[in-house]
């Protein structure tokens, strides 16, 4: 892909940073008491770490990941930690931009604090830069934000994992044409709405594949035109964190992009957006063999999605 960028790529990338996920879109639900498929978390011989975040029914999975930085997006540098805790009220919970690090070494995971402002505790005990070994079921607290950690000796690609999709309401608004009140034309349904859903489905397919799960297509459970001008409500079975990131992160960035922006700059925007999605929604990392494959696919998927004149204006939580 190097031919797509000009000699000023480094300078351009420093100016183009994805905004952090909106804390308004985060959930404050507690971590579930019972977590499916984790009853036999008896070790970490194959280096599998499962991380449960507040309000999430599906863990983030890491396999033999040497370094996992926990923190928040840094707008000053445009850099993301491995796990961005911004959408989980990270800022208000006292999470620093580089708060803690989880390390995989000698078939074990360890955690250490990175001189955070509000401290890190492991099972209620304050830890410092000295790495502390993680055991299955440990409770890690960054400031006031609780994360539960599980270790598994099972191959996550062979185990039955919870579905990444669920039923959610999505509201989209056309940005160009005006529709009749409380109705849509057949042409608009065929040429715009269905095209948008197909593009959204392709983005999800890439994210699901990068999570090493069987294909989960978006399903349409219901649709209606609402009174707000040019706005349609979809009831979709869809990957919710992906929706939140598309709306609160990537779409906001695209909205701030001048229509006259050079195509090479737009390609950088799509690629950086794809990188952020892989880092925040999947276990795929830059040193993985399939990283470039998924990155290229997701960059193309996002480009196709955002060329359609529809915007997500709301997503249920």
C-alpha positions in Angstrom: 0.0 0.0 0.0 3.1 2.3 0.2 2.4 3.7 -3.2 -0.8 5.4 -2.0 1.0 7.8 0.3 3.1 10.8 -0.6 6.4 11.9 0.9 4.6 13.9 3.6 2.9 10.8 5.1 4.6 11.2 8.5 3.6 14.8 8.8 0.1 14.1 7.6 -0.4 11.2 10.1 0.6 13.4 13.0 -2.2 15.9 12.0 -4.8 13.2 11.5 -5.8 11.5 14.7 -9.0 9.7 15.4 -11.0 11.3 18.2 -11.5 9.3 21.4 -14.7 7.3 21.8 -17.4 9.4 23.4 -17.9 8.6 27.1 -21.6 9.4 26.5 -21.8 6.1 24.6 -20.4 4.0 27.3 -22.3 1.7 29.6 -22.2 1.6 33.3 -23.5 -1.9 33.7 -21.7 -4.2 36.1 -19.6 -7.1 34.9 -21.8 -10.2 34.7 -21.6 -12.6 37.7 -21.7 -15.6 35.4 -19.6 -15.7 32.3 -20.2 -18.4 29.7 -17.4 -20.7 28.6 -15.1 -19.8 31.5 -15.9 -22.5 34.0 -12.7 -24.4 33.3 -10.2 -21.5 33.4 -7.4 -23.7 35.0 -4.2 -22.3 33.5 -2.5 -20.4 30.8 -0.3 -23.0 29.2 -1.2 -21.7 25.7 -1.0 -18.0 26.8 -4.7 -17.1 26.6 -5.8 -14.1 28.6 -9.5 -13.2 28.7 -10.3 -9.6 29.8 -13.9 -8.7 30.9 -14.7 -5.0 30.8 -17.8 -3.3 32.4 -21.0 -4.0 30.6 -19.5 -6.4 28.1 -20.8 -10.0 27.7 -17.9 -11.0 25.5 -14.2 -10.9 26.7 -11.3 -9.4 24.9 -9.0 -12.3 24.1 -5.2 -12.1 24.0 -3.0 -15.1 23.0 0.6 -14.9 24.0 0.6 -11.2 23.7 3.9 -9.9 25.1 2.8 -6.4 26.1 -0.8 -5.1 26.6 -1.0 -1.4 27.5 -4.2 -0.3 29.4 -5.1 3.3 29.3 -6.8 6.0 27.2 -6.4 7.6 23.8 -3.9 10.4 23.9 -5.1 13.3 21.7 -1.7 15.1 22.0 0.2 12.3 20.3 -2.6 10.5 18.5 -1.5 7.3 20.0 -3.8 4.5 21.3 -3.0 2.1 24.1 -3.6 -1.6 23.3 -6.9 -1.4 25.2 -8.6 2.0 25.1 -10.7 2.4 28.2 -12.2 5.7 27.1 -15.7 4.2 26.2 -15.9 2.7 29.7 -15.8 6.0 31.5 -12.0 5.7 31.7 -11.4 9.4 32.2 -14.0 9.9 35.0 -12.9 6.6 36.6 -9.4 7.9 36.9 -7.6 5.9 34.2 -4.4 7.5 33.0 -3.4 7.5 29.3 -0.7 4.9 30.0 -2.0 3.4 33.2 -0.9 -0.2 33.5 0.8 -2.9 31.4 0.1 -6.6 31.2 3.2 -8.7 30.2 3.4 -12.3 29.0 6.6 -14.0 30.0 7.6 -17.6 30.7 4.1 -18.9 30.1 2.6 -16.5 32.7 0.9 -13.1 32.6 2.0 -10.3 34.9 0.6 -6.8 35.5 2.4 -3.6 36.6 1.5 0.0 37.2 2.9 2.6 34.9 3.2 5.4 37.4 -0.5 6.2 37.0 -2.1 9.2 38.7 -4.8 7.2 40.5 -3.0 3.9 41.1 -3.6 0.2 40.3 -4.8 -2.5 42.6 -4.8 -6.3 42.1 -7.4 -8.0 44.3 -7.5 -4.9 46.5 -3.7 -4.6 46.9 -1.9 -1.6 45.5 0.8 -2.6 42.9 3.7 -0.6 41.5 6.1 -1.1 38.6 7.2 -4.4 40.0 5.2 -7.0 37.9 2.7 -9.1 39.8 1.6 -12.5 38.5 -2.0 -12.8 37.3 -4.2 -15.7 38.3 -7.6 -16.6 36.8 -10.4 -14.6 38.3 -8.2 -11.7 39.5 -9.8 -8.3 39.9 -7.7 -5.5 38.4 -8.8 -2.0 39.3 -7.4 1.0 37.4 -8.4 4.0 39.5 -12.0 3.1 40.0 -12.5 1.1 36.9 -12.8 -2.7 37.5 -11.5 -5.3 35.0 -11.8 -9.1 35.7 -9.1 -11.3 34.2 -9.3 -15.0 33.3 -6.7 -17.4 32.2 -7.5 -20.4 30.0 -5.6 -23.3 28.7 -8.1 -23.8 25.9 -7.5 -22.8 22.4 -10.0 -19.9 21.9 -10.4 -20.7 18.2 -11.7 -24.2 19.1 -14.0 -23.2 22.0 -17.6 -22.1 21.8 -17.7 -18.4 22.5 -20.6 -16.0 23.0 -21.9 -14.3 19.9 -20.5 -10.9 19.3 -23.9 -9.7 18.0 -27.1 -8.6 19.7 -30.3 -6.7 18.9 -29.9 -2.9 18.8 -31.7 0.1 17.4 -29.7 2.2 14.8 -30.9 5.5 13.5 -29.6 6.8 10.2 -30.2 10.0 8.4 -29.9 10.9 4.8 -27.6 13.9 4.2 -28.7 14.9 0.7 -32.2 14.2 -0.5 -35.5 14.9 1.3 -38.0 12.1 1.6 -41.7 12.5 2.0 -42.9 12.7 5.7 -43.2 9.3 7.4 -42.4 7.3 4.3 -39.6 6.2 2.0 -39.6 5.5 -1.7 -38.8 2.1 -3.2 -35.9 3.7 -5.0 -34.5 5.1 -1.8 -34.9 1.7 -0.1 -33.2 -0.1 -2.9 -30.4 2.3 -3.9 -29.5 3.8 -0.5 -30.7 1.9 2.6 -30.0 -1.6 1.3 -26.6 -0.5 -0.1 -25.8 0.9 3.3 -26.8 -2.2 5.2 -24.7 -4.4 2.8 -21.6 -2.2 3.4 -22.2 -2.3 7.1 -22.5 -6.1 7.0 -19.2 -6.3 5.2 -17.4 -4.2 7.9 -18.9 -6.5 10.6 -17.8 -9.6 8.6 -14.2 -8.4 8.7 -14.3 -7.6 12.4 -15.9 -11.0 13.2 -13.3 -12.8 11.1 -10.5 -11.0 12.8 -12.0 -12.2 16.1 -11.6 -15.8 14.8 -15.3 -16.5 15.0 -17.8 -18.0 12.5 -19.5 -15.5 10.2 -22.3 -13.6 11.9 -24.3 -11.6 9.3 -26.3 -8.6 10.3 -30.0 -9.4 10.5 -32.8 -6.9 10.0 -35.4 -7.3 12.8 -37.5 -4.2 11.9 -37.5 -0.8 10.2 -39.6 2.3 10.4 -39.4 6.0 9.3 -39.6 8.4 12.2 -40.7 12.0 12.3 -37.2 13.4 12.5 -36.4 14.6 9.0 -35.0 12.0 6.7 -34.3 9.5 9.5 -34.9 5.8 9.5 -34.8 3.4 12.5 -33.3 -0.1 12.0 -33.7 -2.9 14.5 -30.5 -4.9 13.8 -28.8 -7.9 15.2 -25.3 -6.4 15.0 -22.0 -6.0 16.8 -22.7 -3.1 19.2 -19.1 -2.0 20.0 -18.5 -1.8 16.3 -21.5 0.5 15.9 -20.4 2.8 18.7 -16.9 3.1 17.2 -18.3 3.8 13.7 -20.6 6.5 15.0 -18.6 8.2 17.8 -15.2 7.8 16.4 -14.8 7.3 12.7 -17.9 9.1 11.5 -17.1 12.2 13.6 -13.7 12.2 12.0 -15.2 12.0 8.5 -17.7 14.8 9.3 -14.7 17.1 10.1 -13.0 16.2 6.8 -13.3 18.9 4.1 -15.1 17.7 1.0 -12.1 18.9 -1.1 -9.6 16.8 0.8 -7.1 15.1 -1.4 -7.7 11.4 -2.1 -4.4 10.4 -0.7 -5.3 12.0 2.6 -8.6 10.3 2.7 -6.8 6.9 2.2 -4.7 7.7 5.3 -7.9 8.5 7.2 -9.5 5.2 6.3 -6.3 3.2 7.0 -5.9 4.8 10.5 -9.5 4.2 11.2 -9.1 0.5 10.2 -6.0 0.3 12.4 -8.0 1.7 15.4 -10.9 -0.8 14.8 -8.5 -3.8 14.7 -6.8 -2.6 17.9 -10.0 -1.9 19.9 -12.4 -4.6 18.6 -10.1 -7.6 17.8 -7.1 -9.4 19.2 -5.2 -8.9 15.9 -2.0 -6.9 16.4 0.6 -5.5 14.0 3.0 -8.5 14.5 0.3 -11.0 13.5 0.7 -12.8 10.2 -2.8 -11.8 9.1 -2.6 -8.2 10.2 -2.1 -6.6 6.8 -4.8 -8.8 5.3 -7.4 -7.7 7.8 -6.2 -4.1 7.6 -6.5 -3.9 3.9 -10.0 -5.5 4.0 -11.2 -3.2 6.7 -9.8 -0.1 5.0 -11.8 -0.9 1.8 -14.9 -1.8 3.8 -14.8 1.6 5.6 -14.2 3.5 2.3 -17.3 1.8 0.8 -19.5 2.5 3.8 -18.6 6.2 4.2 -19.2 7.0 0.5 -22.9 6.3 1.0 -24.7 9.6 2.0 -26.1 8.2 5.3 -25.0 9.0 8.8 -25.7 7.2 12.1 -27.3 9.8 14.3 -28.1 7.6 17.3 -27.5 4.1 18.6 -29.2 2.5 21.6 -26.9 1.6 24.5 
